[in-house]
Amino acid sequence: MAKSRASRSTEVDRADRDPAPRTPARGAAPGPRATPRAAAKADDSTAAPRAASSTKPAAAATETPANGRNGQRRPADHGRAAARAPQPAARPSAAALSAAEAVRMERASIGLSNDERAGVSRILNRALSDEHVLYIRTRNYHWNVTGMHFKSLHEFFEEQYKQIEIAIDEIAERARALGFRALGSMTEFIQHTHLSEQNPAEVPDATGMLRNLLADHEAVIKQLREDIDACDEKFNDTGTADFLTEKLEDHEKMAWMIRAYLA
């Protein structure tokens, strides 16, 4: 009896460890039994398509289409980038107010537009710069002239730089009357002048001084003729045109006296 009970328990244990295979349906072919290695391969084969499907859109996003000529490629969003690119701003006209001029401009109702007043003020400040450079050169020669004609030239140069000094003050006041700032530093004068400074390394004799001054006066005269026409015809400012005409006549007289010394 005990032996039969032991054999029964052994059979039950075997049944628990090795359950009976499921009987296939009638008419269906029995499939192969899955092994652990086969199951791993099946998992890999199903994972690969998923990975490919997830990376395919990313690859398509970086792909660049050909332009159809010589196999060259261009970025896919080239057209959009070009559309988003900022367009260059239109250049202002020469008569337009600069930002610095607009800040310095004062209100003045004198029958001229802001652009006309700004254009005339530029002319006046350039003339002011020319007068300052010529004034410094004339004073330089007044101090440093030498030779047999020292006394007469020393006094002659003094007469001329005093006349130029008066012109400097009047031109600056004319610019202020139009509502704009007058230049007031040597840095600005050098930037805006049509003339050149005296080279410190060069010390001309009395004749060289007279020739240099004559060249400067003649250059100022030519520039003033252009400025007078611009004030009258371009900027409709007959008052400044008449004012500069007086300065033109002063420089013509000073140039005549210098030529008389050189004769």
Secondary structure, 3 states (H helix, E strand, C coil): CHHHHHHHHHHHHHHHHCCCCCCCCCCCCCCCCCCHHHHHHHHHHHHHHHHHHHHHHHHHHHCCCECCCCCCECCCCHHHHHHHCCCCCCCCCCCCCCHHHHHHCCCCCCCCCHHHHHHHHHHHHHHHHHHHHHHHHHHHHHHHCCCCCHHHHHHHHHHHHHHHHHHHHHHHHHHHHCCCCCCCCHHHHHHHCCCCCCCCCCCCCHHHHHHHHHHHHHHHHHHHHHHHHHHHHHCCCHHHHHHHHHHHHHHHHHHHHHHHHHC
